[in-house]
Structure formats: structure tokens, C-alpha cells
Amino acid sequence: MFHCPYCAEEDLTPHGDDPDGWHCGACLRTFTVHLTGTGVQRP
Ligand SMILES: [Zn+2]
């Protein structure tokens, strides 16, 4: 589950046609989340 990057709440719902689009029900912001990697991060 994502946390809102602005207010850290978990009250997120999908937003719009963009599969990466989310709407935060707590601060009412909409934004996109892009996964840039998983596992151990290397410098
Ligand atoms: Zn929020």
C-alpha cells in the first residue's frame, strides 16, 4: 500500500485513466507514483 507522499496518509484511491494516478482522500491531492526499483538499492 502506498502512503501519500505529501501527508503520509494511506487513504489513496486510483485516479483517472493513468494506472499510476492516485488521489489522496486526506489532503485531496492527486499525483502519480512511479516505481523506479525494488530490492537493494545500489549507489
Ligand atoms: Zn495526502
mmCIF file of the protein (N, C-alpha, C, O) and its ligand, coordinates in Angstrom:
data_MODEL
# 
_entry.id   MODEL 
# 
loop_
_entity.id 
_entity.type 
_entity.pdbx_number_of_molecules 
1 polymer     1 
2 non-polymer 1 
# 
_entity_poly.entity_id                      1 
_entity_poly.type                           'polypeptide(L)' 
_entity_poly.nstd_linkage                   no 
_entity_poly.nstd_monomer                   no 
_entity_poly.pdbx_seq_one_letter_code       MFHCPYCAEEDLTPHGDDPDGWHCGACLRTFTVHLTGTGVQRP 
_entity_poly.pdbx_seq_one_letter_code_can   MFHCPYCAEEDLTPHGDDPDGWHCGACLRTFTVHLTGTGVQRP 
_entity_poly.pdbx_strand_id                 A 
# 
loop_
_entity_poly_seq.entity_id 
_entity_poly_seq.num 
_entity_poly_seq.mon_id 
_entity_poly_seq.hetero 
1 1  MET n 
1 2  PHE n 
1 3  HIS n 
1 4  CYS n 
1 5  PRO n 
1 6  TYR n 
1 7  CYS n 
1 8  ALA n 
1 9  GLU n 
1 10 GLU n 
1 11 ASP n 
1 12 LEU n 
1 13 THR n 
1 14 PRO n 
1 15 HIS n 
1 16 GLY n 
1 17 ASP n 
1 18 ASP n 
1 19 PRO n 
1 20 ASP n 
1 21 GLY n 
1 22 TRP n 
1 23 HIS n 
1 24 CYS n 
1 25 GLY n 
1 26 ALA n 
1 27 CYS n 
1 28 LEU n 
1 29 ARG n 
1 30 THR n 
1 31 PHE n 
1 32 THR n 
1 33 VAL n 
1 34 HIS n 
1 35 LEU n 
1 36 THR n 
1 37 GLY n 
1 38 THR n 
1 39 GLY n 
1 40 VAL n 
1 41 GLN n 
1 42 ARG n 
1 43 PRO n 
# 
loop_
_struct_asym.id 
_struct_asym.entity_id 
A 1 
B 2 
# 
loop_
_chem_comp.id 
_chem_comp.type 
_chem_comp.mon_nstd_flag 
ALA 'L-peptide linking' y 
ARG 'L-peptide linking' y 
ASP 'L-peptide linking' y 
CYS 'L-peptide linking' y 
GLN 'L-peptide linking' y 
GLU 'L-peptide linking' y 
GLY 'peptide linking'   y 
HIS 'L-peptide linking' y 
LEU 'L-peptide linking' y 
MET 'L-peptide linking' y 
PHE 'L-peptide linking' y 
PRO 'L-peptide linking' y 
THR 'L-peptide linking' y 
TRP 'L-peptide linking' y 
TYR 'L-peptide linking' y 
VAL 'L-peptide linking' y 
ZN  non-polymer         . 
# 
_pdbx_entity_nonpoly.entity_id   2 
_pdbx_entity_nonpoly.name        ? 
_pdbx_entity_nonpoly.comp_id     ZN 
# 
_pdbx_nonpoly_scheme.asym_id         B 
_pdbx_nonpoly_scheme.entity_id       2 
_pdbx_nonpoly_scheme.mon_id          ZN 
_pdbx_nonpoly_scheme.ndb_seq_num     1 
_pdbx_nonpoly_scheme.pdb_seq_num     101 
_pdbx_nonpoly_scheme.auth_seq_num    101 
_pdbx_nonpoly_scheme.pdb_mon_id      ZN 
_pdbx_nonpoly_scheme.auth_mon_id     ZN 
_pdbx_nonpoly_scheme.pdb_strand_id   A 
_pdbx_nonpoly_scheme.pdb_ins_code    . 
# 
loop_
_atom_site.group_PDB 
_atom_site.id 
_atom_site.type_symbol 
_atom_site.label_atom_id 
_atom_site.label_alt_id 
_atom_site.label_comp_id 
_atom_site.label_asym_id 
_atom_site.label_entity_id 
_atom_site.label_seq_id 
_atom_site.pdbx_PDB_ins_code 
_atom_site.Cartn_x 
_atom_site.Cartn_y 
_atom_site.Cartn_z 
_atom_site.occupancy 
_atom_site.B_iso_or_equiv 
_atom_site.pdbx_formal_charge 
_atom_site.auth_seq_id 
_atom_site.auth_comp_id 
_atom_site.auth_asym_id 
_atom_site.auth_atom_id 
_atom_site.pdbx_PDB_model_num 
ATOM   1   N  N  . MET A 1 1  ? 0.833  -1.198 0.000   1.00 0.00 ? 1   MET A N  1 
ATOM   2   C  CA . MET A 1 1  ? 0.000  0.000  0.000   1.00 0.00 ? 1   MET A CA 1 
ATOM   3   C  C  . MET A 1 1  ? 0.872  1.254  0.000   1.00 0.00 ? 1   MET A C  1 
ATOM   4   O  O  . MET A 1 1  ? 1.856  1.344  0.733   1.00 0.00 ? 1   MET A O  1 
ATOM   5   N  N  . PHE A 1 2  ? 0.491  2.214  -0.832  1.00 0.00 ? 2   PHE A N  1 
ATOM   6   C  CA . PHE A 1 2  ? 1.227  3.463  -0.893  1.00 0.00 ? 2   PHE A CA 1 
ATOM   7   C  C  . PHE A 1 2  ? 0.847  4.371  0.267   1.00 0.00 ? 2   PHE A C  1 
ATOM   8   O  O  . PHE A 1 2  ? -0.271 4.327  0.780   1.00 0.00 ? 2   PHE A O  1 
ATOM   9   N  N  . HIS A 1 3  ? 1.781  5.168  0.651   1.00 0.00 ? 3   HIS A N  1 
ATOM   10  C  CA . HIS A 1 3  ? 1.489  6.297  1.530   1.00 0.00 ? 3   HIS A CA 1 
ATOM   11  C  C  . HIS A 1 3  ? 1.518  7.550  0.683   1.00 0.00 ? 3   HIS A C  1 
ATOM   12  O  O  . HIS A 1 3  ? 2.324  7.676  -0.239  1.00 0.00 ? 3   HIS A O  1 
ATOM   13  N  N  . CYS A 1 4  ? 0.633  8.474  1.003   1.00 0.00 ? 4   CYS A N  1 
ATOM   14  C  CA . CYS A 1 4  ? 0.655  9.754  0.304   1.00 0.00 ? 4   CYS A CA 1 
ATOM   15  C  C  . CYS A 1 4  ? 2.006  10.423 0.532   1.00 0.00 ? 4   CYS A C  1 
ATOM   16  O  O  . CYS A 1 4  ? 2.444  10.552 1.675   1.00 0.00 ? 4   CYS A O  1 
ATOM   17  N  N  . PRO A 1 5  ? 2.680  10.857 -0.554  1.00 0.00 ? 5   PRO A N  1 
ATOM   18  C  CA . PRO A 1 5  ? 3.987  11.493 -0.369  1.00 0.00 ? 5   PRO A CA 1 
ATOM   19  C  C  . PRO A 1 5  ? 3.893  12.895 0.236   1.00 0.00 ? 5   PRO A C  1 
ATOM   20  O  O  . PRO A 1 5  ? 4.909  13.489 0.593   1.00 0.00 ? 5   PRO A O  1 
ATOM   21  N  N  . TYR A 1 6  ? 2.680  13.415 0.347   1.00 0.00 ? 6   TYR A N  1 
ATOM   22  C  CA . TYR A 1 6  ? 2.525  14.776 0.859   1.00 0.00 ? 6   TYR A CA 1 
ATOM   23  C  C  . TYR A 1 6  ? 2.094  14.803 2.311   1.00 0.00 ? 6   TYR A C  1 
ATOM   24  O  O  . TYR A 1 6  ? 2.573  15.627 3.090   1.00 0.00 ? 6   TYR A O  1 
ATOM   25  N  N  . CYS A 1 7  ? 1.176  13.890 2.687   1.00 0.00 ? 7   CYS A N  1 
ATOM   26  C  CA . CYS A 1 7  ? 0.671  13.931 4.062   1.00 0.00 ? 7   CYS A CA 1 
ATOM   27  C  C  . CYS A 1 7  ? 0.845  12.589 4.762   1.00 0.00 ? 7   CYS A C  1 
ATOM   28  O  O  . CYS A 1 7  ? 0.532  12.469 5.947   1.00 0.00 ? 7   CYS A O  1 
ATOM   29  N  N  . ALA A 1 8  ? 1.340  11.573 4.046   1.00 0.00 ? 8   ALA A N  1 
ATOM   30  C  CA . ALA A 1 8  ? 1.672  10.266 4.616   1.00 0.00 ? 8   ALA A CA 1 
ATOM   31  C  C  . ALA A 1 8  ? 0.452  9.445  5.016   1.00 0.00 ? 8   ALA A C  1 
ATOM   32  O  O  . ALA A 1 8  ? 0.598  8.401  5.652   1.00 0.00 ? 8   ALA A O  1 
ATOM   33  N  N  . GLU A 1 9  ? -0.736 9.893  4.660   1.00 0.00 ? 9   GLU A N  1 
ATOM   34  C  CA . GLU A 1 9  ? -1.917 9.083  4.904   1.00 0.00 ? 9   GLU A CA 1 
ATOM   35  C  C  . GLU A 1 9  ? -1.987 7.936  3.900   1.00 0.00 ? 9   GLU A C  1 
ATOM   36  O  O  . GLU A 1 9  ? -1.334 7.968  2.857   1.00 0.00 ? 9   GLU A O  1 
ATOM   37  N  N  . GLU A 1 10 ? -2.787 6.925  4.230   1.00 0.00 ? 10  GLU A N  1 
ATOM   38  C  CA . GLU A 1 10 ? -2.936 5.775  3.330   1.00 0.00 ? 10  GLU A CA 1 
ATOM   39  C  C  . GLU A 1 10 ? -4.285 5.779  2.621   1.00 0.00 ? 10  GLU A C  1 
ATOM   40  O  O  . GLU A 1 10 ? -4.661 4.789  1.994   1.00 0.00 ? 10  GLU A O  1 
ATOM   41  N  N  . ASP A 1 11 ? -4.997 6.863  2.717   1.00 0.00 ? 11  ASP A N  1 
ATOM   42  C  CA . ASP A 1 11 ? -6.340 6.945  2.135   1.00 0.00 ? 11  ASP A CA 1 
ATOM   43  C  C  . ASP A 1 11 ? -6.244 7.292  0.650   1.00 0.00 ? 11  ASP A C  1 
ATOM   44  O  O  . ASP A 1 11 ? -6.662 8.367  0.220   1.00 0.00 ? 11  ASP A O  1 
ATOM   45  N  N  . LEU A 1 12 ? -5.686 6.359  -0.121  1.00 0.00 ? 12  LEU A N  1 
ATOM   46  C  CA . LEU A 1 12 ? -5.460 6.602  -1.539  1.00 0.00 ? 12  LEU A CA 1 
ATOM   47  C  C  . LEU A 1 12 ? -6.411 5.774  -2.379  1.00 0.00 ? 12  LEU A C  1 
ATOM   48  O  O  . LEU A 1 12 ? -6.674 4.612  -2.068  1.00 0.00 ? 12  LEU A O  1 
ATOM   49  N  N  . THR A 1 13 ? -6.922 6.366  -3.437  1.00 0.00 ? 13  THR A N  1 
ATOM   50  C  CA . THR A 1 13 ? -7.767 5.652  -4.382  1.00 0.00 ? 13  THR A CA 1 
ATOM   51  C  C  . THR A 1 13 ? -7.235 5.924  -5.783  1.00 0.00 ? 13  THR A C  1 
ATOM   52  O  O  . THR A 1 13 ? -6.669 6.987  -6.038  1.00 0.00 ? 13  THR A O  1 
ATOM   53  N  N  . PRO A 1 14 ? -7.416 4.954  -6.703  1.00 0.00 ? 14  PRO A N  1 
ATOM   54  C  CA . PRO A 1 14 ? -6.963 5.180  -8.080  1.00 0.00 ? 14  PRO A CA 1 
ATOM   55  C  C  . PRO A 1 14 ? -7.630 6.403  -8.677  1.00 0.00 ? 14  PRO A C  1 
ATOM   56  O  O  . PRO A 1 14 ? -8.785 6.703  -8.376  1.00 0.00 ? 14  PRO A O  1 
ATOM   57  N  N  . HIS A 1 15 ? -6.898 7.104  -9.522  1.00 0.00 ? 15  HIS A N  1 
ATOM   58  C  CA . HIS A 1 15 ? -7.398 8.353  -10.075 1.00 0.00 ? 15  HIS A CA 1 
ATOM   59  C  C  . HIS A 1 15 ? -7.208 8.375  -11.583 1.00 0.00 ? 15  HIS A C  1 
ATOM   60  O  O  . HIS A 1 15 ? -6.099 8.186  -12.084 1.00 0.00 ? 15  HIS A O  1 
ATOM   61  N  N  . GLY A 1 16 ? -8.279 8.602  -12.286 1.00 0.00 ? 16  GLY A N  1 
ATOM   62  C  CA . GLY A 1 16 ? -8.191 8.820  -13.714 1.00 0.00 ? 16  GLY A CA 1 
ATOM   63  C  C  . GLY A 1 16 ? -7.831 7.559  -14.479 1.00 0.00 ? 16  GLY A C  1 
ATOM   64  O  O  . GLY A 1 16 ? -7.920 6.445  -13.963 1.00 0.00 ? 16  GLY A O  1 
ATOM   65  N  N  . ASP A 1 17 ? -7.423 7.764  -15.723 1.00 0.00 ? 17  ASP A N  1 
ATOM   66  C  CA . ASP A 1 17 ? -7.091 6.650  -16.603 1.00 0.00 ? 17  ASP A CA 1 
ATOM   67  C  C  . ASP A 1 17 ? -5.638 6.208  -16.448 1.00 0.00 ? 17  ASP A C  1 
ATOM   68  O  O  . ASP A 1 17 ? -5.247 5.150  -16.942 1.00 0.00 ? 17  ASP A O  1 
ATOM   69  N  N  . ASP A 1 18 ? -4.853 7.012  -15.771 1.00 0.00 ? 18  ASP A N  1 
ATOM   70  C  CA . ASP A 1 18 ? -3.443 6.657  -15.591 1.00 0.00 ? 18  ASP A CA 1 
ATOM   71  C  C  . ASP A 1 18 ? -3.320 5.599  -14.498 1.00 0.00 ? 18  ASP A C  1 
ATOM   72  O  O  . ASP A 1 18 ? -3.724 5.849  -13.362 1.00 0.00 ? 18  ASP A O  1 
ATOM   73  N  N  . PRO A 1 19 ? -2.770 4.418  -14.815 1.00 0.00 ? 19  PRO A N  1 
ATOM   74  C  CA . PRO A 1 19 ? -2.656 3.377  -13.783 1.00 0.00 ? 19  PRO A CA 1 
ATOM   75  C  C  . PRO A 1 19 ? -1.745 3.789  -12.639 1.00 0.00 ? 19  PRO A C  1 
ATOM   76  O  O  . PRO A 1 19 ? -1.769 3.169  -11.576 1.00 0.00 ? 19  PRO A O  1 
ATOM   77  N  N  . ASP A 1 20 ? -0.943 4.826  -12.842 1.00 0.00 ? 20  ASP A N  1 
ATOM   78  C  CA . ASP A 1 20 ? -0.091 5.321  -11.772 1.00 0.00 ? 20  ASP A CA 1 
ATOM   79  C  C  . ASP A 1 20 ? -0.707 6.512  -11.046 1.00 0.00 ? 20  ASP A C  1 
ATOM   80  O  O  . ASP A 1 20 ? -0.085 7.097  -10.159 1.00 0.00 ? 20  ASP A O  1 
ATOM   81  N  N  . GLY A 1 21 ? -1.937 6.869  -11.427 1.00 0.00 ? 21  GLY A N  1 
ATOM   82  C  CA . GLY A 1 21 ? -2.562 8.035  -10.829 1.00 0.00 ? 21  GLY A CA 1 
ATOM   83  C  C  . GLY A 1 21 ? -3.291 7.683  -9.541  1.00 0.00 ? 21  GLY A C  1 
ATOM   84  O  O  . GLY A 1 21 ? -3.997 6.677  -9.475  1.00 0.00 ? 21  GLY A O  1 
ATOM   85  N  N  . TRP A 1 22 ? -3.120 8.506  -8.529  1.00 0.00 ? 22  TRP A N  1 
ATOM   86  C  CA . TRP A 1 22 ? -3.765 8.291  -7.236  1.00 0.00 ? 22  TRP A CA 1 
ATOM   87  C  C  . TRP A 1 22 ? -4.330 9.600  -6.721  1.00 0.00 ? 22  TRP A C  1 
ATOM   88  O  O  . TRP A 1 22 ? -3.852 10.692 -7.026  1.00 0.00 ? 22  TRP A O  1 
ATOM   89  N  N  . HIS A 1 23 ? -5.384 9.428  -5.914  1.00 0.00 ? 23  HIS A N  1 
ATOM   90  C  CA . HIS A 1 23 ? -5.979 10.579 -5.245  1.00 0.00 ? 23  HIS A CA 1 
ATOM   91  C  C  . HIS A 1 23 ? -5.946 10.326 -3.754  1.00 0.00 ? 23  HIS A C  1 
ATOM   92  O  O  . HIS A 1 23 ? -6.346 9.259  -3.289  1.00 0.00 ? 23  HIS A O  1 
ATOM   93  N  N  . CYS A 1 24 ? -5.477 11.291 -3.014  1.00 0.00 ? 24  CYS A N  1 
ATOM   94  C  CA . CYS A 1 24 ? -5.419 11.175 -1.565  1.00 0.00 ? 24  CYS A CA 1 
ATOM   95  C  C  . CYS A 1 24 ? -6.683 11.772 -0.971  1.00 0.00 ? 24  CYS A C  1 
ATOM   96  O  O  . CYS A 1 24 ? -7.005 12.938 -1.201  1.00 0.00 ? 24  CYS A O  1 
ATOM   97  N  N  . GLY A 1 25 ? -7.399 10.950 -0.197  1.00 0.00 ? 25  GLY A N  1 
ATOM   98  C  CA . GLY A 1 25 ? -8.634 11.411 0.420   1.00 0.00 ? 25  GLY A CA 1 
ATOM   99  C  C  . GLY A 1 25 ? -8.406 12.292 1.631   1.00 0.00 ? 25  GLY A C  1 
ATOM   100 O  O  . GLY A 1 25 ? -9.339 12.925 2.126   1.00 0.00 ? 25  GLY A O  1 
ATOM   101 N  N  . ALA A 1 26 ? -7.173 12.338 2.114   1.00 0.00 ? 26  ALA A N  1 
ATOM   102 C  CA . ALA A 1 26 ? -6.874 13.120 3.315   1.00 0.00 ? 26  ALA A CA 1 
ATOM   103 C  C  . ALA A 1 26 ? -6.521 14.563 2.973   1.00 0.00 ? 26  ALA A C  1 
ATOM   104 O  O  . ALA A 1 26 ? -7.040 15.499 3.580   1.00 0.00 ? 26  ALA A O  1 
ATOM   105 N  N  . CYS A 1 27 ? -5.628 14.735 1.990   1.00 0.00 ? 27  CYS A N  1 
ATOM   106 C  CA . CYS A 1 27 ? -5.207 16.091 1.628   1.00 0.00 ? 27  CYS A CA 1 
ATOM   107 C  C  . CYS A 1 27 ? -5.747 16.495 0.270   1.00 0.00 ? 27  CYS A C  1 
ATOM   108 O  O  . CYS A 1 27 ? -5.505 17.612 -0.187  1.00 0.00 ? 27  CYS A O  1 
ATOM   109 N  N  . LEU A 1 28 ? -6.491 15.577 -0.395  1.00 0.00 ? 28  LEU A N  1 
ATOM   110 C  CA . LEU A 1 28 ? -7.194 15.863 -1.647  1.00 0.00 ? 28  LEU A CA 1 
ATOM   111 C  C  . LEU A 1 28 ? -6.262 16.153 -2.811  1.00 0.00 ? 28  LEU A C  1 
ATOM   112 O  O  . LEU A 1 28 ? -6.678 16.712 -3.825  1.00 0.00 ? 28  LEU A O  1 
ATOM   113 N  N  . ARG A 1 29 ? -5.012 15.775 -2.664  1.00 0.00 ? 29  ARG A N  1 
ATOM   114 C  CA . ARG A 1 29 ? -4.085 15.922 -3.781  1.00 0.00 ? 29  ARG A CA 1 
ATOM   115 C  C  . ARG A 1 29 ? -4.228 14.732 -4.732  1.00 0.00 ? 29  ARG A C  1 
ATOM   116 O  O  . ARG A 1 29 ? -4.600 13.631 -4.325  1.00 0.00 ? 29  ARG A O  1 
ATOM   117 N  N  . THR A 1 30 ? -3.926 14.981 -5.998  1.00 0.00 ? 30  THR A N  1 
ATOM   118 C  CA . THR A 1 30 ? -3.781 13.894 -6.950  1.00 0.00 ? 30  THR A CA 1 
ATOM   119 C  C  . THR A 1 30 ? -2.349 13.903 -7.449  1.00 0.00 ? 30  THR A C  1 
ATOM   120 O  O  . THR A 1 30 ? -1.734 14.959 -7.599  1.00 0.00 ? 30  THR A O  1 
ATOM   121 N  N  . PHE A 1 31 ? -1.827 12.713 -7.705  1.00 0.00 ? 31  PHE A N  1 
ATOM   122 C  CA . PHE A 1 31 ? -0.429 12.610 -8.089  1.00 0.00 ? 31  PHE A CA 1 
ATOM   123 C  C  . PHE A 1 31 ? -0.213 11.270 -8.766  1.00 0.00 ? 31  PHE A C  1 
ATOM   124 O  O  . PHE A 1 31 ? -1.105 10.421 -8.768  1.00 0.00 ? 31  PHE A O  1 
ATOM   125 N  N  . THR A 1 32 ? 0.953  11.079 -9.335  1.00 0.00 ? 32  THR A N  1 
ATOM   126 C  CA . THR A 1 32 ? 1.316  9.804  -9.933  1.00 0.00 ? 32  THR A CA 1 
ATOM   127 C  C  . THR A 1 32 ? 2.489  9.212  -9.166  1.00 0.00 ? 32  THR A C  1 
ATOM   128 O  O  . THR A 1 32 ? 3.363  9.926  -8.675  1.00 0.00 ? 32  THR A O  1 
ATOM   129 N  N  . VAL A 1 33 ? 2.481  7.894  -9.077  1.00 0.00 ? 33  VAL A N  1 
ATOM   130 C  CA . VAL A 1 33 ? 3.551  7.178  -8.401  1.00 0.00 ? 33  VAL A CA 1 
ATOM   131 C  C  . VAL A 1 33 ? 4.213  6.278  -9.430  1.00 0.00 ? 33  VAL A C  1 
ATOM   132 O  O  . VAL A 1 33 ? 3.551  5.477  -10.090 1.00 0.00 ? 33  VAL A O  1 
ATOM   133 N  N  . HIS A 1 34 ? 5.510  6.416  -9.559  1.00 0.00 ? 34  HIS A N  1 
ATOM   134 C  CA . HIS A 1 34 ? 6.255  5.584  -10.488 1.00 0.00 ? 34  HIS A CA 1 
ATOM   135 C  C  . HIS A 1 34 ? 7.276  4.764  -9.709  1.00 0.00 ? 34  HIS A C  1 
ATOM   136 O  O  . HIS A 1 34 ? 8.123  5.307  -8.999  1.00 0.00 ? 34  HIS A O  1 
ATOM   137 N  N  . LEU A 1 35 ? 7.179  3.475  -9.856  1.00 0.00 ? 35  LEU A N  1 
ATOM   138 C  CA . LEU A 1 35 ? 8.144  2.597  -9.216  1.00 0.00 ? 35  LEU A CA 1 
ATOM   139 C  C  . LEU A 1 35 ? 9.450  2.663  -9.998  1.00 0.00 ? 35  LEU A C  1 
ATOM   140 O  O  . LEU A 1 35 ? 9.471  2.444  -11.210 1.00 0.00 ? 35  LEU A O  1 
ATOM   141 N  N  . THR A 1 36 ? 10.509 2.957  -9.315  1.00 0.00 ? 36  THR A N  1 
ATOM   142 C  CA . THR A 1 36 ? 11.799 3.099  -10.002 1.00 0.00 ? 36  THR A CA 1 
ATOM   143 C  C  . THR A 1 36 ? 12.742 1.951  -9.697  1.00 0.00 ? 36  THR A C  1 
ATOM   144 O  O  . THR A 1 36 ? 13.820 1.861  -10.284 1.00 0.00 ? 36  THR A O  1 
ATOM   145 N  N  . GLY A 1 37 ? 12.347 1.071  -8.783  1.00 0.00 ? 37  GLY A N  1 
ATOM   146 C  CA . GLY A 1 37 ? 13.224 -0.063 -8.497  1.00 0.00 ? 37  GLY A CA 1 
ATOM   147 C  C  . GLY A 1 37 ? 12.722 -0.835 -7.294  1.00 0.00 ? 37  GLY A C  1 
ATOM   148 O  O  . GLY A 1 37 ? 11.890 -0.347 -6.529  1.00 0.00 ? 37  GLY A O  1 
ATOM   149 N  N  . THR A 1 38 ? 13.232 -2.038 -7.136  1.00 0.00 ? 38  THR A N  1 
ATOM   150 C  CA . THR A 1 38 ? 12.867 -2.845 -5.986  1.00 0.00 ? 38  THR A CA 1 
ATOM   151 C  C  . THR A 1 38 ? 14.140 -3.445 -5.405  1.00 0.00 ? 38  THR A C  1 
ATOM   152 O  O  . THR A 1 38 ? 15.193 -3.447 -6.044  1.00 0.00 ? 38  THR A O  1 
ATOM   153 N  N  . GLY A 1 39 ? 14.025 -3.950 -4.191  1.00 0.00 ? 39  GLY A N  1 
ATOM   154 C  CA . GLY A 1 39 ? 15.142 -4.650 -3.587  1.00 0.00 ? 39  GLY A CA 1 
ATOM   155 C  C  . GLY A 1 39 ? 16.229 -3.717 -3.102  1.00 0.00 ? 39  GLY A C  1 
ATOM   156 O  O  . GLY A 1 39 ? 15.975 -2.558 -2.774  1.00 0.00 ? 39  GLY A O  1 
ATOM   157 N  N  . VAL A 1 40 ? 17.409 -4.221 -3.061  1.00 0.00 ? 40  VAL A N  1 
ATOM   158 C  CA . VAL A 1 40 ? 18.542 -3.466 -2.532  1.00 0.00 ? 40  VAL A CA 1 
ATOM   159 C  C  . VAL A 1 40 ? 18.915 -2.345 -3.504  1.00 0.00 ? 40  VAL A C  1 
ATOM   160 O  O  . VAL A 1 40 ? 19.092 -2.573 -4.701  1.00 0.00 ? 40  VAL A O  1 
ATOM   161 N  N  . GLN A 1 41 ? 19.029 -1.154 -2.971  1.00 0.00 ? 41  GLN A N  1 
ATOM   162 C  CA . GLN A 1 41 ? 19.446 -0.044 -3.804  1.00 0.00 ? 41  GLN A CA 1 
ATOM   163 C  C  . GLN A 1 41 ? 20.955 0.072  -3.784  1.00 0.00 ? 41  GLN A C  1 
ATOM   164 O  O  . GLN A 1 41 ? 21.592 0.072  -2.730  1.00 0.00 ? 41  GLN A O  1 
ATOM   165 N  N  . ARG A 1 42 ? 21.498 0.168  -4.970  1.00 0.00 ? 42  ARG A N  1 
ATOM   166 C  CA . ARG A 1 42 ? 22.938 0.316  -5.087  1.00 0.00 ? 42  ARG A CA 1 
ATOM   167 C  C  . ARG A 1 42 ? 23.264 1.762  -5.452  1.00 0.00 ? 42  ARG A C  1 
ATOM   168 O  O  . ARG A 1 42 ? 22.509 2.388  -6.196  1.00 0.00 ? 42  ARG A O  1 
ATOM   169 N  N  . PRO A 1 43 ? 24.336 2.290  -4.960  1.00 0.00 ? 43  PRO A N  1 
ATOM   170 C  CA . PRO A 1 43 ? 24.701 3.669  -5.251  1.00 0.00 ? 43  PRO A CA 1 
ATOM   171 C  C  . PRO A 1 43 ? 25.055 3.880  -6.719  1.00 0.00 ? 43  PRO A C  1 
ATOM   172 O  O  . PRO A 1 43 ? 25.385 4.996  -7.121  1.00 0.00 ? 43  PRO A O  1 
HETATM 173 ZN ZN . ZN  B 2 .  ? -2.273 13.189 1.198   1.00 0.00 2 101 ZN  A ZN 1 
# 
